Each structure stands twice: as C-alpha cells, then as structure tokens.
Amino acid sequence: MTEAGLALWGAAFQAVSFLCLMAIPWTDGRLKLVVIAGAAMGFLTILSFQFYIGYKAQDYGLGADLMIVTLSNMALYFCGSWIIERVFRVFLIRRREKNGPPPPS
C-alpha cells in the first residue's frame, strides 16, 4: 500500500472515531453502548499509535504532545456535540409544549 493510501485509511479511521464520539449524546440504549465501545477502541488505537510515534523517534515529548492534542480534541468535540444536543432537545420540548400533542393518525 502506498503512503497516500495509508494516510487516507488513517484519516478515515480517525474520522470514524470522532463521529462515534460525537454520536454518544445522540444515541440511546444498546446503540449507545456500541457507539461508546467503537469510540473507545478507536481512540485507544489512535493514542497508542501516537505514543509509538514518540517511542520510535526517541522523542517522548512529541508523543505526549500528539496525545494531548488528541485528548483536547476529544473533549472539545464531545462537549460541543453534547451542548448542541441539549439545545436541540430543549427546542423540541418547547415546540411540543407550544403546539400541543401531535394529532392521532
């Protein structure tokens, strides 16, 4: 596999991990457990790879910096998704209270 192909697959893996992380507040029940497991496995893999990069380069500061950036991104993406979900939920609840229950079908 070429370097471009590896970079593409790595970026896709990271994107799926972040999408799983952002989907946690939006899901419920068993699906939420699956999404949490997917996000956890994805980020453990990403963080392990970043530690390996620092180990291989004999620069543990580089590995730590990469891991801190990823952990910061995780916190920001999760908090952003959670806040947007809460605002959307409040909007829908107020809309339902204003309009009343939906008509029976």
N, C-alpha and C positions, 0 to 999 in steps of 0.2 A: 504494500500500500504506500502511496506517495505521502509526502509530508502534508500536502494540501488536503488529501483525503483524511489523514489522521486529525488535522486541525478542524476539519468540518465535523467529523464524528465527535470530537471532544467538545466543540461548541454546541452541538445538538444535545449531547448528554447533559451539559451544564444548563442549557435552556430548559430541558425537561425537568431537571431537578428544581429549578427555580419556579417553574409552572406548578409543580406539585406543592412546593412550599406556599405559593400564593393561593392555591386552591383549598388549603386546610380550613380557613374560616368559612368557606362557601359550601362545604360538604357536610354530610351528616351520616350517622350510623356506621355501618360496616365500610362504606366507601371512604369515610374519613380515616379509618384505620389503615386502609390500603394506601391512601394518599400520604399519610404520615410515614408509613413504612418506606414508600418509594422515595420521599424526600430525605428521610434519614439515611437510607442506603446510598443515595446519590451524593449527599454532602459528606458522608464519611469517606466515600471513594475520592471525591474531589480534594478533601483536606489531606487524606493520606498521600495522594499524588503530589500535592504541593509540598508536603513535608519531604517526600522523596526527592523532589527537585532541589530543595535546600541541602539535603544529605549528599546527593550526587555531586553538587557543586562545592561541597565542603563550606557552604555559607549558610549557617543555620539562621542567621538574621534574615536572609532572603526568604527562606521557607516560612519563618514566623511572620514576616510582612505579608506574604501571599495569603497565609491562613487568616490573619487579622482582617485583611480586606474582604475576604470571602465571608467571614463571620459578621462583619459590619453590613455587608450587602444582604446577608440572610436576615438580619434584624430589621433593616430598613424595608425590604420587600415584604416581610411578614407583617410588620406594623402598618405599612401602607395599605396592604390588602385587607387587614382586619378593620382599619378605620373606614375604608370605603365600604366594606360590607355592613358595618354598623350604621353608617349614614344612609345607605340604601335601604336597610331594614326599617329604620325609623321613618323614612319617606313612605315606604309601602304601608306601614301600620297606620300612619296619619291619613294616608289616602283612603285606606279601607274604612277608618272611623268616620271620615268626612262623607264618603259615598254610601256607606251602609253595606250590608252583606250583598254578595252577588245574587242575582235572580236565579231561582231554581231552573234547571234545564229539563 
